[in-house]
Amino acid sequence: MILIPDLIDIERNATSDAERKLARLLSRVDLDPNAVAFHSVNLRSHEHKQQAEADFVILWRGVVVVVEVKGGGVRKHDGVWYSVNRHGDWKKLRESPMAQAQSAAFALRDILREERTDWFAHEALVVTPDIDSPPHSVEWRATHWLAKDDMNVASLGSALDVVVVGARSAPTGQKRARPDELRARLFGEFTRVPVIDAQRGAVIEEQNRATEGQARVLAALARNPRVLASGGAGTGKSLILAEGAKQEAEQGREVLITFGSPGLVGFFAPRIAGRDIALLPFHELRGDEQYDVVFVDEAQDLMTPEGMDRIDAVVKGGRSGGRWRMFLDPNNQAHVDGAFDEDVLAIVSEDAASFDLDLNVRNTGAIVHVVQQYLGADVGDPGIVHGEKVQWHTPDGPADLGAAEEVAARLVADGATRSEIWIVLTSATEAPHISDRGFTVTSPRFAKGLEAEHVIVCDLPRVFNDVARAAFYVAVTRARVSLHIVTTNDDKKNLQQLIRKQLMAK
C-alpha cells in the first residue's frame, strides 16, 4: 500500500508508537493494488470550520476508511472514556475513539462535498494495537474496532476487506464518485508539498498545499508505468517528482532521479535523504546499471534521439516498455543547458500518460504577467500566489552586478535576509558564488530548476536570440516573493522589441 507521506517521514513525525506500528503494517499490505493510506493531522470541519483529527485516511477498494489510532489501554468508566498509558495513568477523553473516527469521517465527507466531489462510501475504524480485545458496544460494529490480534499483515488486510464489504451504496439519484477522481481528491486534500526557502507570511500557506493538478499527477504515478508531466517554471514539477520518487522507493523499487541542471543535486538530496534513491546528473548516466523506475527532471534538456537512448539504457524494460516519469517545461529553458526536439517529444508522448501542471505555485501574478508579456511563455495560472509587483530599476551607470548589489542592499535594509536574495546575471554561465558584499550571484544555467525568495536580474543580453530568451526566462521565473530587474535604457528598448514580436506572433 502506498503511504502519504512515506514510511520514513511517518516514523519521524508520528505522534505515537501505535501510529508508527500501524504505518509499518499498512506499508506491507498489498491486497488492493490501488490502496493509499494518508497519515493526516487535521481536517477542517465543513459545518463549523473547526478541526477534526484523523490519524489515517485509507482508500481501500473504493471506500474511504477514516482511522483513529489509540496506543496503550482504552477504558470506559461511569459513562466516560479514558486512555491508559504504560504507567497506568488515566487520561479523560472528550468522546469515545469511535466517535472521534466518525466525526472525522463526516468532516472529510463535508470537505469533499464542498469540493464538488460526487457521493462516496466512507467508514470509521478504530485501531488499538496494545489491547487484547476491543470493548463491546451497541454503538458500533465489532468488525470496526481492531486490537492486538489484528496487528499483522494478513489479518489487517482481511479486516479492511470486512469493513468495506458493509459500506453503504449510493442513495437513489446520487452519482458515485469515480475511483480515480476520489483518489486524486484525497491526494489533493492530504498531500503537503514541501516548500523551498520557506517565506514567513501568507504566501507559504498558499503554496504549501498540493494543487489540483499536482494531486492529479501524484495520484496517477502509481497507476501508470510511464508518465509525461508538462508545466512551466514554477508549477512544482521538481517537488512532485521528489514525492513520487519516495513513493516508488517505498514500494521496494530501485529508483533513479536524473537531471541536467547542476544545482538540482542540492535541491533533491535533502528531500530524499534516508531513501535508497540514486541521484545522478545526465552526464553521469551509464548503461551498465539499470533501475526499476527512472525520474527525469527538466526532461526538455534531454529530448533528443541521443538523450532518449541514454534513458533507454538505464531503465529496465527500455523506454518503450519500462517504468519512467519525465517532467518537462515546454517553454524556452532547453536553450540554457541541453537540446530539445519536438519530433522526439511526439514519439515519447505516444508511450506515456500525459498530464499538464497549469497552476503556478511559485511566482506572483505580476511575475507571470512579465513572462507572458515579454516571452509569450505559459507558466500557468498565477491566481494562487499574491505578492509584490515587479520592480524595475534604471541606474545612472551600467546595469551590472554593482547596480544589482545596490538593490540587494536596499532589500536587506528593508528586512530581507541576505541568504534569501539571489542576483542572476542573465548573460553569465558560471557557478554560484558569494560577492564581496555577501550576496549570492548565479547564472541561469545554475539557477535553473531552483528558486529564491528575492531575485534581482541584471546584465541583460544585448540581442534576444533563442539562447538569450531562454536565459531571461529562467532568470525571471526564479522568484517566490519579489522580482527586481535592473535595466539600462538600451535594455528597455530591447525588451520593447520583444513585446512587439509577441504581438506580431499572435
Buried (B, 14 or more C-beta within 10 A) or exposed (E): BBBBBBBBBBEEEBEBBBBBBBBBBBBEBEBBEBBBBBBBEEBBBBEEEEEBBBBBBBBBBBBBBBBBBBBBBBEEEEEEBBBBEEEEEEEEBEEBBBBBBBBBBBBBBBBBEEEEBBBBBBBBBBBBBBBEEBBEEEEBBEBBBBBEEBBEBEEBBBBBEEBBEEBEEEEEEEEBBEBEBBBBBBBBBBBEBEBBBEBEEEBEEBBEBBBBBBBBBBBBBBEBBBBBBBBBBBBBBBBBBBBBBBBBBBBEBBBBBBBBBBBBEEBBEEBBEEBEBBBBBBEEBEEEEBBBBBBBBBBBBBBBEEBBEBBBBBBBBBBBEBBBBBBBBBBBBBBBBBBBBEEBBEBBBEBBBBBBBBBBBBBBBBBBBBBBBBBBBBBBBBEBBEBBEBBBBEBEEEBBBBBBBBBBBEBBEEEBEBEBBBBBBBBBEEEBEEBEBEBBBBBBBBBBBBBBBBBBBBBBBEEBEEBBBBBBBBBBBBBBBBBBBBBBEEBBEBBEEBEEBBEEEE
